[in-house]
Amino acid sequence: MKAKGRVFKYGDNVDTDVIIPARYLNIQDKKELSSHAMEDIDRDFVHNVKEGDIMVARKNFGCGSSREHAPIVIKGSGISCVIADTFARIFFRNAINIGLPILECPAAAEAINAGDEVEVDFDTGVITDITTGKSFNAEPFPEFMQKIINSNGLVGYINS
């Protein structure tokens, strides 16, 4: 499985409150909820993101509360993959549980810039910055995790 898209880049410690502000957590419709993704850190994100785009961040992405809404709105916005130096552990688990591919790769997180076009091969863990021609190696998901992601999350995996 592969992903290819344009990069939206963020720094360290992007917490769940800026991924989806708490004032919107009473919204039940996932599409409407996703229309508020990243608005406290990047007002133009929802207007510019396209299906398949990729998010890149530095250390401790998804820190803060344990709300599952954070990976849900990222995926719902069209982002196909998040690459970061490191992820908060609860965000990591929530992302896998809802079928959002995420990869830890410090070298890629540092080198890739906003607007670059990037391709990710989930089977091998190879991240290619098409804009610069540089490639990076992340640890690919174990087979069982790939099955969860390919099933659109843990519920889909269990029901398949």
C-alpha positions as CSV (number, residue, x, y, z in Angstrom):
1,M,0.0,0.0,0.0
2,K,1.2,3.5,-0.8
3,A,0.3,7.1,-0.2
4,K,1.3,10.1,-2.2
5,G,0.6,13.8,-1.6
6,R,1.6,17.3,-0.7
7,V,3.0,18.0,2.7
8,F,1.6,20.1,5.5
9,K,4.3,20.5,8.1
10,Y,4.1,21.3,11.8
11,G,6.6,21.5,14.7
12,D,7.1,19.9,18.1
13,N,4.3,19.1,20.6
14,V,1.3,19.5,18.4
15,D,-1.4,18.6,20.9
16,T,-4.9,17.2,20.5
17,D,-6.4,20.6,21.4
18,V,-4.9,22.2,18.3
19,I,-5.6,19.2,16.1
20,I,-9.3,19.5,17.1
21,P,-10.2,22.2,19.6
22,A,-12.4,21.0,22.5
23,R,-15.2,23.5,21.6
24,Y,-16.1,21.3,18.7
25,L,-16.2,17.9,20.4
26,N,-20.0,18.0,20.7
27,I,-20.3,17.7,16.9
28,Q,-21.3,14.2,15.9
29,D,-21.0,14.4,12.1
30,K,-17.4,13.4,11.2
31,K,-17.3,15.5,8.1
32,E,-18.5,18.6,10.0
33,L,-16.0,17.8,12.8
34,S,-13.2,17.4,10.3
35,S,-13.9,20.9,8.9
36,H,-12.4,22.3,12.1
37,A,-9.2,20.2,11.9
38,M,-6.0,22.2,12.8
39,E,-7.8,25.5,12.8
40,D,-6.1,26.8,15.9
41,I,-2.6,26.2,14.4
42,D,-3.3,26.5,10.7
43,R,-6.5,28.4,9.7
44,D,-6.0,27.6,6.0
45,F,-5.5,23.8,6.5
46,V,-9.0,22.7,5.8
47,H,-9.3,25.0,2.8
48,N,-6.0,23.7,1.2
49,V,-5.8,20.0,2.1
50,K,-6.7,17.5,-0.6
51,E,-7.4,13.8,-0.4
52,G,-4.1,11.9,-0.1
53,D,-2.0,14.8,1.3
54,I,0.5,14.0,4.0
55,M,1.2,15.6,7.4
56,V,4.7,15.9,8.7
57,A,5.6,17.0,12.3
58,R,8.4,16.9,14.7
59,K,8.5,15.5,18.2
60,N,5.6,14.4,20.4
61,F,2.8,14.8,17.8
62,G,-0.7,14.2,19.3
63,C,0.2,14.9,22.9
64,G,-2.4,16.1,25.3
65,S,-5.7,14.4,25.9
66,S,-6.6,10.9,24.9
67,R,-9.4,11.9,22.6
68,E,-9.9,9.7,19.6
69,H,-11.3,12.7,17.7
70,A,-7.7,13.9,16.9
71,P,-6.8,11.1,14.4
72,I,-10.4,11.0,13.2
73,V,-10.4,14.6,12.0
74,I,-6.9,14.2,10.4
75,K,-8.1,11.2,8.5
76,G,-11.4,12.8,7.8
77,S,-9.7,15.9,6.3
78,G,-8.1,13.7,3.6
79,I,-4.7,13.2,5.1
80,S,-3.4,9.8,4.0
81,C,-0.4,9.5,6.4
82,V,1.3,11.3,9.3
83,I,5.0,11.2,9.5
84,A,6.7,12.5,12.7
85,D,9.8,12.3,14.7
86,T,7.8,10.8,17.5
87,F,4.1,10.4,18.5
88,A,2.4,10.6,21.8
89,R,1.7,6.9,22.7
90,I,-2.1,7.3,23.1
91,F,-2.3,9.2,19.7
92,F,-0.3,6.4,18.1
93,R,-2.7,3.7,19.3
94,N,-5.8,5.8,18.5
95,A,-4.5,6.4,15.0
96,I,-4.0,2.7,14.3
97,N,-7.4,1.9,15.9
98,I,-9.2,4.2,13.4
99,G,-7.0,3.2,10.4
100,L,-4.8,6.3,10.0
101,P,-1.3,5.3,8.9
102,I,1.5,7.0,10.9
103,L,5.2,6.5,10.7
104,E,8.0,7.6,13.0
105,C,11.1,8.8,11.1
106,P,13.2,11.6,12.6
107,A,15.3,12.1,9.5
108,A,12.2,12.5,7.3
109,A,10.5,14.7,9.8
110,E,13.5,17.1,9.8
111,A,14.2,17.1,6.1
112,I,10.8,17.3,4.5
113,N,9.4,20.7,4.0
114,A,5.9,22.1,3.7
115,G,4.6,21.8,0.1
116,D,7.0,19.0,-0.9
117,E,5.4,16.1,-2.7
118,V,6.1,12.9,-0.8
119,E,5.4,9.2,-1.4
120,V,5.2,6.6,1.3
121,D,5.4,2.8,0.8
122,F,3.8,1.3,3.9
123,D,5.0,-2.2,3.0
124,T,8.7,-1.3,3.1
125,G,8.6,1.9,5.2
126,V,10.4,3.9,2.5
127,I,9.5,7.6,2.5
128,T,10.5,9.4,-0.7
129,D,10.5,13.2,-0.9
130,I,9.8,13.5,-4.7
131,T,10.5,17.2,-4.6
132,T,14.1,16.8,-3.3
133,G,14.8,13.2,-4.4
134,K,15.8,12.1,-0.9
135,S,14.6,8.9,0.6
136,F,14.2,7.9,4.2
137,N,13.6,4.6,6.0
138,A,11.0,4.2,8.6
139,E,10.1,1.0,10.4
140,P,7.2,-0.6,8.4
141,F,4.2,-1.7,10.3
142,P,4.0,-5.4,11.3
143,E,1.6,-7.4,9.2
144,F,-1.2,-7.4,11.8
145,M,-1.1,-3.6,12.0
146,Q,-1.1,-3.3,8.2
147,K,-4.2,-5.4,8.2
148,I,-5.9,-3.1,10.8
149,I,-5.1,0.0,8.7
150,N,-6.2,-1.7,5.5
151,S,-9.5,-2.6,7.2
152,N,-10.1,1.1,7.9
153,G,-9.4,0.5,11.6
154,L,-9.8,-2.0,14.4
155,V,-13.6,-2.3,14.1
156,G,-13.3,-3.1,10.4
157,Y,-10.6,-5.6,11.1
158,I,-12.6,-7.4,13.7
159,N,-15.7,-7.5,11.5
160,S,-13.8,-8.8,8.4
